[in-house]
Amino acid sequence: MAGSSDLAFDPWDPAFVADPYPAYAELRARGRVVRYEPTDQWLVPHHADVAALLRDRRLGRTYRHRFSHEEFGRTPPPPEHEPFHTLNDHGMLDLEPPDHTRIRRLVSKAFTPRTVERLKPYVEGLAGELVAGLVRDGGGDLLTDVAEPLPVAVIAEMLGIPQADRGQLRPWSADICGMYELNPSRETAAKAVRASVEFSEYLRELIAARRKEPGDDLVSGLIAAHDEDDRLTEQEMISTAVLLLNAGHEATVNATVNGWWALFRNPDQLAALRADHGLVPSAVEELMRYDTPLQLFERWVLDDIEIDGTTIPRGSEIAMLFGSANHDPAVFADPGRLDLTRGDNPHISFSAGIHYCIGAPLARIELEASMTALLRQAPTLALAAEPERKPNFVIRGLSGLRVEVG
């Protein structure tokens, strides 16, 4: 175990955010667990440990099912943040069994392989239309023209959100997700609270409308669950809808732009992909590994655990570094090299254990659909301007990716 006083790991340093992977190599060399004072967390950088801890029931996304804030040695969140925490804490990502099990069982019915496969023609058609628009314009911003509208439209369609209301979804989501960064600022928190209130009010009205007139959508399906053991409260329905939107597009959006930015920086791999579109499925997996959309995932220590001789006491917070795990040379040969033909690729970009991403099959279909459409319709797609990296560390993405079609 090492301390944090002289680490290159610095989530607020723009140079680190631009390329955190050298600092991760240093962390892995330091040991299996590193205490990081600025965020009061234990950093876990190795693939084997991250994979094991994601499945370890001594850790939890919440502790409130077992302890009060005081019993756990934690300060309750400020009262003015309450709307965000009410929304966030009733979603299955931040719940533990039995509530997590009950909600996931219901929601998983909408993400069965058969259901997701039925969405494929819709996803591919929409991806084709978005790329066609980009080509007609001779280029544009890949982020706003293709990467964002595709997954937002798909999850909004699943939830039954009317077309006219969809423009506000992405801004609400972006503001709420700001709270997942390390030590968010007061302004970031205020934006998240405001978005939580507005989004919750909107969904409350939508649920009321679906109670009167059910449709063929996920919100109506959640309302219609008659088994008392499975029935969701209204707050659980609202939180589930928000989680599905946020988790259902954030990773896909950032994987798309991070991925194409990586391809432009590795022209040999882009040329190989253009020559063989059959590489698309393995390319999607490798691009998610190479520049991971979710860099860090936090868990609370519910019972003392030991990592490499260091006891991490109950009440501590562990930060599992997905980006570091995905570049661990113990698992990935030459991890700093982009290799679209990489066969054995056990990346953990979709997490693992009971919180494994329920929408992973849908995300893969979306990523493959947009990549295939771009390869077919824009075979000369090129970078038009050097992109800017978002200042965020936890959710890793670009503020835009300007491209041109020759």
N, C-alpha and C positions, 0 to 999 in steps of 0.2 A: 504494500500500500504506500502511495506517495502523496505528498501535499500538492497544493495548487499555486504556491507562491511564484514559481517561475515557469508556469506552463504557457505554451503557445496557444492553448485553447482559450479563446476570448470571444464569446458570442456577440459582443458589441463592437468588435473591431472590423471595419469594412474589408480589410485585407483577409481576415480569417473567413468572413462570410463569403467572399469571392471564391475562396478555395480552402475549405477546411481540412482537406484530406491529408496534407503533410502534418498538420497538428494531430490528427488522429493517429498517424503512424508513431508519433512521439508518445502519445497517451498509451498505446498498446505496448510500447517498449517499457513504459514505467511500471506496468503491472496489470493485474486483472481488475482492480478497482482503485479509483483515485478520488480523494475527497476534494470537492470544489467549493471553497468558502463563499464566493460571491453569490451563489444561488442556494447555499446550504443543501447541497446534493452530493450523492456518491455517483461518479461517472463510471459506467461499465462499457468498455470499448471493444471487447473481443466477441466474435461471432458465437462461439460455443456457450459463453456465459449469457449473452443476450437471449439466445434461443432457449436456453434452459430456464432462465428467470421469467420469460414470457409465459411459461407453463407452470410456474411455481405458485402454489396456492397460499404460500406464506406472504405473498405480495398481493396488493389489490389496487384497483383504480380509485377506490374510495376506502375510507375507514369508518364511515358513518354507520354502516350496518353492524359494527361491533363496538365502537367507541364514540364518546362525545369528543368535541374539539379539546376540551380540557383534559380528559383522560388520556388523549393521544399526545398531549404536550404541544398542541398547535393552537395558534390564535385564530379565532373565527374570522371569516372575511368581513370587510367593512359593510355596514348595513346598506350603504348606497349601491353596493354591487349585487344586492339580493336578486334583482330580476335576471341577471346573467346566470347566477348560480342555480336559481330555481329551474331555469331552462336547461342548463347544462347537466345538472345533477340528476335529472329524471330521464336522461337518454341512456341507452344500454351501454354505450362506451364507458360511462362513468358509474356503472352499477356493477355489483357483484351478485352471484346467486343468493337467493332464488329469484330475485326480481330480474336480473340479467337474463336468466334462463327463460323465464316466462315471456319477456318481450322479444327476445331473439327467436324463440320458437314461432311466434306469430309473424314476425317480419321475414323470417327465412322462407316462408311460403311464397313470397314475391320474388325470391332470388334463387329458386331451384334451377338446375341446369336447363330443364325444359322451358321454363318461363323466360329465362335469359336468352335462350336460343331463339325463341319466338320474337324477341325484340331485335334480333340481328338485322333483318331486312330494313326496319325503320332506322336503325342506327347507321347502316351503310348508306341508305338513301339520303339521310340528312347530311352525313359527312360529305357525300358527293356534291350535294347542292352548295354547301358552304365553301368547298374548295373551288367549285365552278365560279362562284362569285369572286373569290380571290383572283382566279386566273383572268376573268373578264376585266378586272381592274388593273391587271398587270402587276399585281402584288399588293402589299398592305401589311398590317400587323397580324402575324400568325396567332398571337395571343387573343386579340379581341375578335378577329374574323373567323377563326376556326376552333382554337383550343378551348375557349370559354363557352361559346354558344352550344356546342355539341353536347357535353355532359349535362349542362344546366337544363337544356331542353328535354333530354332523356329522363332525368329524374323528376322534372316538373310534370312530364307526361305521365309517369308512373304514379305520382301523387295526385294527379288530377287538378293541377293548378291551371286556371284559364290562361290562354295565350296573352291576353292583355295585361295580366298581373306579373308576368315573368321578368320584366325589366328590373324590378327591385330586388330580385332574389340574390343576384351576385353581390351587389353592394352590402346587403344585410349580412350575407355570409362572410364577406371579407372583414367587416367590422367585428363580428362575433369571434372570428378566428384570430384576431389580434390578441385576444386574451390568452391564447395558448403559447405565446412567446414567453421567454424567461424574463421575470420581473417587468411586466408591462407598465408603461407610463400611466399617469393619471388621465391624460387625454385619450389614450388607447382604451382604458377601462371605461371612460364615459361614453365613447362611441359604441363599445360592445354592449353596455347597458341599454343605451337608446335603441340599438338594433334589436336587442332581445325583446324589449317591450313592443316595438312596432311589429316584428315578425310574429310574436306570440298573439297579439291582437288580431292580426290578419288571419292566422290559422284558426283561431277560435271562431271567427266568422265563417271560415270555410267549412269547419267541422259542423257548425250549426246548419249550414246549407246542405251538407251531405246527409245529415240526419233526416232532413225533410225529403230530399231527393237524392237517394244513393246513386252512384255511378259505378262504372267498371274501373275503379282505381284503387290504389292502396289505402288511402284515407277511408274510403267507404268500406273496404275490407276489414280494417282495424275496428271500425265502429260496429261492424256486423258480427264480430267474434262473440258467440253466445255462451261459450263455456266460462263459467264463473272463475275458474282457475286461470284462464287466459285473458280475461277482460282487462282492458287498459283504462286507467283514469284519463280524464281529458288532458291533464298536464303531461302524462306519459305519451299520449298521442301527439301533442304539440312538440314535445322534446324529441320524439322519434322522427317526426317529419323534418325538423330542423337538422338533426344529426344526419339523416339520409341525404339531405341536400348538401350540407357542408362536406361530409365525408365522401358523398357520391360524385363530387366534381373537383374538389381541391386537388386531390392527388393526380387525377387525370389531366387537369389543366396544366399543372406544373410538370408532370412527366412529359407532356407533349412539347412544351417549349424548352425545358431542360434537354430533352432528347434531341430535338432538331439543332439546338445550339451545339451539343456535343458532336452531332454528325457533321456540321459545318466546320468544326475544328479538327475533324478526323476525315479528310476527304477520301482517303483510301477506303474506309468503311462505308462511306456514303456511295462511292462508286460501286462497291460490291453489292450494296443493297439495290441500287438502281439496275444492276445487271441481273439480279435474281430476287424477284419479289417474294419468292418462297422463304426468304430469310426473315420476313416480317415478324412472325411469332417469336423467334429467338431474339430478334433485334429489340422487341418491346421489353423482354425480360432483362436483357443486358443493359439497355438504357436506364431502366428503373434501378438496376444495381449500381451502375456507373455514376449517376448523379441523383441520389435518392431524394424523392419529394418530401418525405417526412424524416427529418434527421434525428429526432429525439422523441422518446416515448417515456413518460414518467409513471412510476408505480410507488405506492406506499408500502413500507415494511410493517406488516401486521404482527409478525412474530420474528424474534431475532433470527438472523441468518448469518452464515459464515461464507466468505468468499476468499479463498487463498490465504487462510489463516487470520483474516480480519473479520471480527464480529461487527455486523451492522445492526444496531439495536432497533427495537420496535419504535415507531414514530419517525424514523428516518425516511427520506425520499431518495429513490434510486432513479437515475436518468440513464436509460439504455440508449446508446448511440447507434442508431440504425445505419447511418452513413459510414461510421467506422467499421461496424460489423460487416457491411457489404464490401469493404476494402481489406478485409483480413486475409493476409497471405497464407494463413494456415488453412484456409478454405478455398480461396480463389487464386489460381496461378496468375502471376503478373497482374495484380488487381488494378493497377493504375492504367492498364492498357484497355482501350475499348475493343472488344472482340465480339462482333455480332454472331459469330458461329459458336460461341461458348456453349458447350453442351451441358455440363454439370453446373447448374446455376441456382443454388439454394438461397437466393437473396431473401431478406426478411422485410422487404419494403411494404408488404401487406400485413406485417406483424405475425403473431402465432398464438396458439393456445385458444382460450375461450373468446378472446378479443380479436381473433383473426378477422380480417376485413370481409364482411358478409357480401360486399359488392365487388370483390376481386374479379369474378368471372365477367361481370358487366364492364368493369374498367378495362379489362384486356380486350374485349370486343370493341370498345370505343377507341382505344389506342391503335389497334390494328386497322380499324376502319378509316380513321383519319390519315394514318401513315400510308395505307394503300391508295387512298384517293389522291393524296399529294404526289405519290410516286407516278401514278398513271396520268393524272391530268396536268401536273406541273413538273415534268422530268428535268427541267433546267432550273428549278427553284434555287435561288441563291440568296445569301445574306446581303441586305441592303445597307445596314448600319450596325455598328457594334452595340449589342444590347446592354442595358443596365440591370444589374442584379438587384432584386428587392432587398431592403436592409434587414429583413427577417432572417433568423437562423433556423428556428424549429421547422417552419413550413418554407421550404426552399424553392424559389422560383424567380422569374424575370418580370420586370415591369412592362416589358414588351419585346417583341422580336420582329423587326422590320425585314421583310423579304421582298424579292422581286422575281417576276417570271419573265425569262428572256423570250 
